[in-house]
Amino acid sequence: MAVGTQKYDHFLILGTSGAGVTTALDIYSDFGFLTVAGVDPEQLHNTIVPLTAGEAPVAFSLRLRPETDNAAVVQAITALKQNLPALKILALDAPEDILVQRYMQSGKKHPFENAVNTGLQVAIAAEKKLFGPIKDLKDYSIDTSTTTAVELRHKIARVLGLPIDNQEFTIYINTFGFKYGAPQDAEFIFDMRFMTNPFYDESLRPLTGKDKPVRDFIFNLDHARSFFDKWADLVAEMLPLYQAQGKTRLTLAVGCTGGKHRSVCMGEELAAYLKKHHPAYHIIISHREMLRWGKLAATEAACSVGDVSA
């Protein structure tokens, strides 16, 4: 998918190291832009203006150093926008902890580390501080902290008004037990602890939400089927809206106390519903506490007070 001969705005891509600027420039190049990486702010006008005389729109990034005067950079960008009214600014950003994690995983050295003669975290903080006033000039912004390269491509396409390529949309349904901590990587967390707990039926206690007797117990509750129908409709209505935003995956966490009965039953039911009624989505279900299920049957049998199990 390229922009062809249609005239699009020129773009300045702003972002700290590790925020995805290089990936974004590659995407703009795929869309037919002439791309230039790491332009010196002092040479901004002389480098970019001549390039805009060509047929292809231009997308470029800046190269900033620790000693860069951000006020001078703001002035240079402002002057360039006066000369190029079609220039737009896209700012990419991610929290400092995400940037630290990315550099730790890549093994690369942050460009500010040598200059500031300190560690990675301080270098990242210094660069973000430098970029702060510059990013205030943005026309568009994208938080890349949970954005894959495919999702970034979709979001940039939306900025440009281009059609989004059809991509497989994956729904992760993860069940868990609140007593072991809520997951940190889910867009939505649904709590099933309002339902009567099968744990207190001794014949059901050793079973899980994957077993028919537990499922029958839960769906014989007056409120269970009514809740599920509304819940499934809500989830189904949300999914295409998230997909339209460029998302290629969505994680739904379904919890109960121990992650063995209620959450497992409802998670399995939701997965089955989506597979049947929305086959275009790729559904993956997992049960975080599965390895605990055998231990729970042995160690929790003596518990009889309070909602202490699945």
C-alpha beads as a LAMMPS data file, in Angstrom:
LAMMPS data file: protein, C-alpha beads

310 atoms
309 bonds

1 atom types
1 bond types

-500.0 500.0 xlo xhi
-500.0 500.0 ylo yhi
-500.0 500.0 zlo zhi

Masses

1 110.0

Atoms # bond

1 1 1 0.000 0.000 0.000
2 1 1 1.711 3.182 -1.167
3 1 1 0.568 6.759 -1.510
4 1 1 1.469 6.814 -5.193
5 1 1 1.292 10.207 -6.841
6 1 1 -1.336 11.630 -4.513
7 1 1 0.007 14.589 -2.557
8 1 1 0.283 13.985 1.164
9 1 1 1.590 16.134 3.959
10 1 1 5.260 15.997 4.820
11 1 1 5.966 14.542 8.250
12 1 1 8.475 15.156 10.996
13 1 1 8.665 12.081 13.232
14 1 1 9.626 12.937 16.798
15 1 1 10.468 10.470 19.518
16 1 1 13.080 9.509 22.036
17 1 1 15.453 6.643 21.330
18 1 1 13.595 3.364 21.575
19 1 1 10.148 4.879 21.006
20 1 1 9.855 3.495 17.460
21 1 1 11.033 6.329 15.207
22 1 1 13.098 4.051 12.952
23 1 1 10.162 1.653 12.567
24 1 1 7.860 4.572 11.770
25 1 1 10.209 5.866 9.070
26 1 1 10.293 2.406 7.491
27 1 1 6.487 2.434 7.438
28 1 1 6.398 5.872 5.808
29 1 1 8.872 4.592 3.223
30 1 1 6.533 1.663 2.484
31 1 1 3.759 4.196 1.973
32 1 1 5.789 5.975 -0.714
33 1 1 7.450 8.726 1.330
34 1 1 11.020 9.843 0.820
35 1 1 12.553 9.301 4.274
36 1 1 15.532 10.938 5.934
37 1 1 16.783 9.851 9.361
38 1 1 18.661 11.956 11.874
39 1 1 18.619 15.453 10.410
40 1 1 20.674 17.976 12.377
41 1 1 18.345 20.719 13.651
42 1 1 20.820 23.361 12.471
43 1 1 20.494 22.023 8.918
44 1 1 16.746 21.487 9.036
45 1 1 15.736 24.082 6.457
46 1 1 18.625 23.442 4.055
47 1 1 18.137 19.667 4.175
48 1 1 14.356 19.301 4.030
49 1 1 13.033 22.178 1.912
50 1 1 14.861 21.150 -1.307
51 1 1 13.579 17.574 -0.908
52 1 1 9.976 18.740 -0.813
53 1 1 10.237 19.937 -4.409
54 1 1 10.063 16.346 -5.590
55 1 1 6.997 14.244 -6.308
56 1 1 7.170 12.159 -3.123
57 1 1 6.210 13.562 0.270
58 1 1 9.025 13.634 2.815
59 1 1 9.166 12.023 6.256
60 1 1 12.154 12.703 8.456
61 1 1 13.470 12.546 12.001
62 1 1 15.882 14.660 14.025
63 1 1 19.195 13.843 15.651
64 1 1 19.459 15.444 19.057
65 1 1 22.470 15.462 21.349
66 1 1 22.620 16.067 25.123
67 1 1 24.017 19.542 24.507
68 1 1 21.231 20.454 22.066
69 1 1 19.332 23.625 22.930
70 1 1 15.712 22.510 22.749
71 1 1 14.496 26.099 22.514
72 1 1 16.573 26.499 19.352
73 1 1 15.111 23.283 17.963
74 1 1 11.577 24.506 18.632
75 1 1 12.426 27.723 16.819
76 1 1 13.880 25.815 13.850
77 1 1 10.823 23.572 13.548
78 1 1 8.470 26.527 13.849
79 1 1 10.334 28.334 11.081
80 1 1 10.230 25.227 8.882
81 1 1 6.470 24.922 9.359
82 1 1 6.078 28.521 8.243
83 1 1 7.935 27.658 5.038
84 1 1 6.151 24.321 4.649
85 1 1 2.494 24.750 5.663
86 1 1 1.878 21.096 4.701
87 1 1 4.356 19.851 7.332
88 1 1 2.810 17.725 10.089
89 1 1 4.478 16.433 13.228
90 1 1 3.938 12.946 14.608
91 1 1 5.260 12.322 18.123
92 1 1 5.979 8.791 19.318
93 1 1 6.390 8.180 23.007
94 1 1 6.623 5.477 25.667
95 1 1 7.102 5.599 29.455
96 1 1 10.652 5.576 30.774
97 1 1 10.336 2.088 32.254
98 1 1 9.283 0.700 28.862
99 1 1 12.250 2.366 27.161
100 1 1 14.596 0.961 29.793
101 1 1 13.158 -2.498 29.272
102 1 1 13.566 -2.270 25.496
103 1 1 17.206 -1.283 25.766
104 1 1 17.889 -3.982 28.340
105 1 1 16.368 -6.598 26.053
106 1 1 18.161 -5.377 22.928
107 1 1 21.582 -5.103 24.585
108 1 1 22.192 -1.848 22.719
109 1 1 23.689 1.240 24.301
110 1 1 21.550 4.355 24.564
111 1 1 23.052 7.232 22.516
112 1 1 23.045 9.543 25.558
113 1 1 24.900 7.173 27.892
114 1 1 28.442 8.206 26.926
115 1 1 27.600 11.882 26.758
116 1 1 25.999 12.101 30.183
117 1 1 28.546 9.620 31.590
118 1 1 25.919 7.746 33.574
119 1 1 23.623 4.732 33.422
120 1 1 20.808 3.822 31.079
121 1 1 17.911 5.097 33.187
122 1 1 19.459 8.547 33.677
123 1 1 20.303 8.747 29.960
124 1 1 16.709 7.996 28.993
125 1 1 15.364 10.527 31.493
126 1 1 17.751 13.171 30.125
127 1 1 16.621 12.587 26.547
128 1 1 12.924 12.674 27.477
129 1 1 13.468 15.970 29.285
130 1 1 15.182 17.391 26.207
131 1 1 12.351 16.254 23.940
132 1 1 9.568 17.590 26.177
133 1 1 9.134 21.116 24.748
134 1 1 9.784 19.871 21.215
135 1 1 7.001 17.282 21.340
136 1 1 4.550 19.990 22.339
137 1 1 4.593 21.008 18.664
138 1 1 2.970 17.722 17.617
139 1 1 -0.101 17.397 15.415
140 1 1 -0.492 13.687 16.151
141 1 1 0.809 11.395 18.864
142 1 1 1.072 7.625 19.326
143 1 1 1.936 5.837 22.548
144 1 1 4.065 2.873 21.450
145 1 1 4.353 1.243 24.886
146 1 1 1.959 -1.593 23.920
147 1 1 1.979 -1.080 20.142
148 1 1 3.375 -3.737 17.830
149 1 1 4.968 -2.843 14.489
150 1 1 1.804 -3.994 12.695
151 1 1 -0.376 -1.842 14.939
152 1 1 1.915 1.142 14.400
153 1 1 1.526 0.660 10.663
154 1 1 -2.247 0.695 11.032
155 1 1 -2.186 3.814 13.190
156 1 1 0.051 5.683 10.751
157 1 1 -2.227 4.610 7.902
158 1 1 -5.151 6.113 9.805
159 1 1 -3.221 9.383 10.271
160 1 1 -2.658 9.461 6.510
161 1 1 -6.244 8.521 5.727
162 1 1 -5.154 5.329 3.984
163 1 1 -7.175 2.092 4.055
164 1 1 -5.964 -0.371 6.660
165 1 1 -4.827 -3.750 5.398
166 1 1 -6.872 -6.640 6.735
167 1 1 -4.928 -8.345 9.515
168 1 1 -5.804 -11.294 11.697
169 1 1 -7.203 -10.086 15.004
170 1 1 -6.251 -12.289 17.953
171 1 1 -8.271 -12.396 21.174
172 1 1 -6.460 -13.760 24.214
173 1 1 -8.764 -14.949 27.002
174 1 1 -6.707 -15.586 30.132
175 1 1 -8.268 -16.883 33.343
176 1 1 -6.623 -16.312 36.719
177 1 1 -7.107 -16.278 40.478
178 1 1 -7.197 -12.941 42.294
179 1 1 -5.576 -14.536 45.357
180 1 1 -2.406 -14.932 43.268
181 1 1 -2.453 -11.401 41.899
182 1 1 -4.222 -9.712 38.997
183 1 1 -2.495 -9.826 35.574
184 1 1 -0.712 -6.694 34.390
185 1 1 -0.944 -7.251 30.626
186 1 1 -4.690 -7.286 29.995
187 1 1 -6.765 -4.512 28.472
188 1 1 -9.792 -5.731 30.438
189 1 1 -10.186 -7.630 33.699
190 1 1 -13.566 -9.229 34.415
191 1 1 -14.353 -10.388 37.958
192 1 1 -16.563 -13.464 38.345
193 1 1 -16.542 -13.526 42.152
194 1 1 -20.153 -12.295 42.281
195 1 1 -21.286 -15.810 41.364
196 1 1 -21.979 -18.552 43.895
197 1 1 -18.763 -20.487 44.410
198 1 1 -18.785 -24.191 43.370
199 1 1 -15.906 -24.729 45.795
200 1 1 -18.358 -25.141 48.655
201 1 1 -19.990 -28.129 46.970
202 1 1 -17.706 -30.987 48.019
203 1 1 -18.528 -32.990 44.890
204 1 1 -17.434 -30.073 42.671
205 1 1 -14.408 -28.938 44.660
206 1 1 -11.911 -31.285 42.945
207 1 1 -13.252 -30.403 39.494
208 1 1 -12.573 -27.308 37.386
209 1 1 -14.607 -24.968 35.245
210 1 1 -13.793 -27.170 32.258
211 1 1 -15.877 -30.000 33.716
212 1 1 -19.570 -30.324 32.815
213 1 1 -20.850 -30.627 36.429
214 1 1 -19.229 -27.294 37.331
215 1 1 -20.549 -25.675 34.174
216 1 1 -24.051 -26.978 34.895
217 1 1 -23.833 -25.690 38.476
218 1 1 -22.833 -22.198 37.355
219 1 1 -25.314 -21.864 34.514
220 1 1 -28.149 -23.113 36.692
221 1 1 -27.689 -19.946 38.743
222 1 1 -30.432 -17.457 37.927
223 1 1 -28.057 -14.657 37.090
224 1 1 -25.338 -16.586 35.219
225 1 1 -26.925 -17.011 31.794
226 1 1 -28.375 -13.494 31.791
227 1 1 -24.993 -12.050 32.697
228 1 1 -23.143 -14.128 30.129
229 1 1 -25.440 -13.116 27.259
230 1 1 -24.974 -9.423 28.037
231 1 1 -21.237 -9.857 28.601
232 1 1 -20.729 -11.735 25.331
233 1 1 -22.702 -9.102 23.408
234 1 1 -20.615 -6.323 24.973
235 1 1 -17.318 -8.014 24.123
236 1 1 -18.470 -8.780 20.579
237 1 1 -19.494 -5.146 20.082
238 1 1 -16.137 -3.856 21.335
239 1 1 -13.866 -6.069 19.233
240 1 1 -14.369 -4.484 15.784
241 1 1 -14.008 -1.039 17.337
242 1 1 -10.596 -1.963 18.725
243 1 1 -9.657 -3.531 15.411
244 1 1 -10.576 -0.304 13.645
245 1 1 -8.077 1.514 15.884
246 1 1 -5.260 -0.583 14.445
247 1 1 -5.119 -3.187 17.196
248 1 1 -4.197 -6.699 16.092
249 1 1 -4.683 -8.334 19.484
250 1 1 -6.695 -7.842 22.652
251 1 1 -6.306 -9.558 26.018
252 1 1 -9.311 -10.236 28.253
253 1 1 -8.542 -11.516 31.743
254 1 1 -11.310 -13.391 33.577
255 1 1 -10.776 -13.859 37.306
256 1 1 -12.272 -15.515 40.355
257 1 1 -10.700 -16.169 43.738
258 1 1 -8.544 -19.163 42.911
259 1 1 -8.786 -19.333 39.123
260 1 1 -10.215 -22.858 39.054
261 1 1 -14.016 -22.872 38.764
262 1 1 -15.960 -19.704 37.903
263 1 1 -13.364 -17.857 35.820
264 1 1 -12.443 -21.022 33.917
265 1 1 -16.075 -21.837 33.150
266 1 1 -16.914 -18.333 31.973
267 1 1 -13.673 -17.937 30.019
268 1 1 -14.237 -21.226 28.200
269 1 1 -17.839 -20.253 27.459
270 1 1 -16.785 -16.876 26.060
271 1 1 -14.096 -18.483 23.885
272 1 1 -16.610 -20.980 22.509
273 1 1 -19.136 -18.222 21.829
274 1 1 -16.636 -16.064 19.931
275 1 1 -15.313 -19.007 17.909
276 1 1 -18.851 -19.924 16.863
277 1 1 -20.356 -16.501 16.219
278 1 1 -17.247 -14.538 15.161
279 1 1 -15.007 -17.003 13.304
280 1 1 -12.959 -14.219 11.708
281 1 1 -11.212 -13.663 15.052
282 1 1 -8.386 -15.894 16.240
283 1 1 -9.263 -16.968 19.791
284 1 1 -6.635 -18.256 22.234
285 1 1 -7.629 -19.242 25.775
286 1 1 -5.255 -20.087 28.608
287 1 1 -5.634 -20.780 32.333
288 1 1 -2.876 -19.199 34.404
289 1 1 -3.519 -21.279 37.539
290 1 1 -3.741 -24.657 35.777
291 1 1 -0.582 -25.962 37.460
292 1 1 -2.151 -25.152 40.841
293 1 1 -5.370 -27.080 40.277
294 1 1 -4.118 -30.383 41.623
295 1 1 -2.536 -28.718 44.653
296 1 1 -5.705 -26.756 45.392
297 1 1 -7.759 -29.930 45.711
298 1 1 -5.408 -31.273 48.363
299 1 1 -4.492 -28.156 50.308
300 1 1 -7.756 -26.222 50.319
301 1 1 -10.117 -29.020 51.315
302 1 1 -9.792 -27.995 54.953
303 1 1 -10.833 -24.387 54.256
304 1 1 -14.441 -23.723 55.170
305 1 1 -14.691 -20.041 56.066
306 1 1 -14.861 -17.209 53.542
307 1 1 -14.452 -17.198 49.768
308 1 1 -11.015 -18.725 49.719
309 1 1 -10.853 -20.817 46.569
310 1 1 -11.724 -20.829 42.913

Bonds

1 1 1 2
2 1 2 3
3 1 3 4
4 1 4 5
5 1 5 6
6 1 6 7
7 1 7 8
8 1 8 9
9 1 9 10
10 1 10 11
11 1 11 12
12 1 12 13
13 1 13 14
14 1 14 15
15 1 15 16
16 1 16 17
17 1 17 18
18 1 18 19
19 1 19 20
20 1 20 21
21 1 21 22
22 1 22 23
23 1 23 24
24 1 24 25
25 1 25 26
26 1 26 27
27 1 27 28
28 1 28 29
29 1 29 30
30 1 30 31
31 1 31 32
32 1 32 33
33 1 33 34
34 1 34 35
35 1 35 36
36 1 36 37
37 1 37 38
38 1 38 39
39 1 39 40
40 1 40 41
41 1 41 42
42 1 42 43
43 1 43 44
44 1 44 45
45 1 45 46
46 1 46 47
47 1 47 48
48 1 48 49
49 1 49 50
50 1 50 51
51 1 51 52
52 1 52 53
53 1 53 54
54 1 54 55
55 1 55 56
56 1 56 57
57 1 57 58
58 1 58 59
59 1 59 60
60 1 60 61
61 1 61 62
62 1 62 63
63 1 63 64
64 1 64 65
65 1 65 66
66 1 66 67
67 1 67 68
68 1 68 69
69 1 69 70
70 1 70 71
71 1 71 72
72 1 72 73
73 1 73 74
74 1 74 75
75 1 75 76
76 1 76 77
77 1 77 78
78 1 78 79
79 1 79 80
80 1 80 81
81 1 81 82
82 1 82 83
83 1 83 84
84 1 84 85
85 1 85 86
86 1 86 87
87 1 87 88
88 1 88 89
89 1 89 90
90 1 90 91
91 1 91 92
92 1 92 93
93 1 93 94
94 1 94 95
95 1 95 96
96 1 96 97
97 1 97 98
98 1 98 99
99 1 99 100
100 1 100 101
101 1 101 102
102 1 102 103
103 1 103 104
104 1 104 105
105 1 105 106
106 1 106 107
107 1 107 108
108 1 108 109
109 1 109 110
110 1 110 111
111 1 111 112
112 1 112 113
113 1 113 114
114 1 114 115
115 1 115 116
116 1 116 117
117 1 117 118
118 1 118 119
119 1 119 120
120 1 120 121
121 1 121 122
122 1 122 123
123 1 123 124
124 1 124 125
125 1 125 126
126 1 126 127
127 1 127 128
128 1 128 129
129 1 129 130
130 1 130 131
131 1 131 132
132 1 132 133
133 1 133 134
134 1 134 135
135 1 135 136
136 1 136 137
137 1 137 138
138 1 138 139
139 1 139 140
140 1 140 141
141 1 141 142
142 1 142 143
143 1 143 144
144 1 144 145
145 1 145 146
146 1 146 147
147 1 147 148
148 1 148 149
149 1 149 150
150 1 150 151
151 1 151 152
152 1 152 153
153 1 153 154
154 1 154 155
155 1 155 156
156 1 156 157
157 1 157 158
158 1 158 159
159 1 159 160
160 1 160 161
161 1 161 162
162 1 162 163
163 1 163 164
164 1 164 165
165 1 165 166
166 1 166 167
167 1 167 168
168 1 168 169
169 1 169 170
170 1 170 171
171 1 171 172
172 1 172 173
173 1 173 174
174 1 174 175
175 1 175 176
176 1 176 177
177 1 177 178
178 1 178 179
179 1 179 180
180 1 180 181
181 1 181 182
182 1 182 183
183 1 183 184
184 1 184 185
185 1 185 186
186 1 186 187
187 1 187 188
188 1 188 189
189 1 189 190
190 1 190 191
191 1 191 192
192 1 192 193
193 1 193 194
194 1 194 195
195 1 195 196
196 1 196 197
197 1 197 198
198 1 198 199
199 1 199 200
200 1 200 201
201 1 201 202
202 1 202 203
203 1 203 204
204 1 204 205
205 1 205 206
206 1 206 207
207 1 207 208
208 1 208 209
209 1 209 210
210 1 210 211
211 1 211 212
212 1 212 213
213 1 213 214
214 1 214 215
215 1 215 216
216 1 216 217
217 1 217 218
218 1 218 219
219 1 219 220
220 1 220 221
221 1 221 222
222 1 222 223
223 1 223 224
224 1 224 225
225 1 225 226
226 1 226 227
227 1 227 228
228 1 228 229
229 1 229 230
230 1 230 231
231 1 231 232
232 1 232 233
233 1 233 234
234 1 234 235
235 1 235 236
236 1 236 237
237 1 237 238
238 1 238 239
239 1 239 240
240 1 240 241
241 1 241 242
242 1 242 243
243 1 243 244
244 1 244 245
245 1 245 246
246 1 246 247
247 1 247 248
248 1 248 249
249 1 249 250
250 1 250 251
251 1 251 252
252 1 252 253
253 1 253 254
254 1 254 255
255 1 255 256
256 1 256 257
257 1 257 258
258 1 258 259
259 1 259 260
260 1 260 261
261 1 261 262
262 1 262 263
263 1 263 264
264 1 264 265
265 1 265 266
266 1 266 267
267 1 267 268
268 1 268 269
269 1 269 270
270 1 270 271
271 1 271 272
272 1 272 273
273 1 273 274
274 1 274 275
275 1 275 276
276 1 276 277
277 1 277 278
278 1 278 279
279 1 279 280
280 1 280 281
281 1 281 282
282 1 282 283
283 1 283 284
284 1 284 285
285 1 285 286
286 1 286 287
287 1 287 288
288 1 288 289
289 1 289 290
290 1 290 291
291 1 291 292
292 1 292 293
293 1 293 294
294 1 294 295
295 1 295 296
296 1 296 297
297 1 297 298
298 1 298 299
299 1 299 300
300 1 300 301
301 1 301 302
302 1 302 303
303 1 303 304
304 1 304 305
305 1 305 306
306 1 306 307
307 1 307 308
308 1 308 309
309 1 309 310
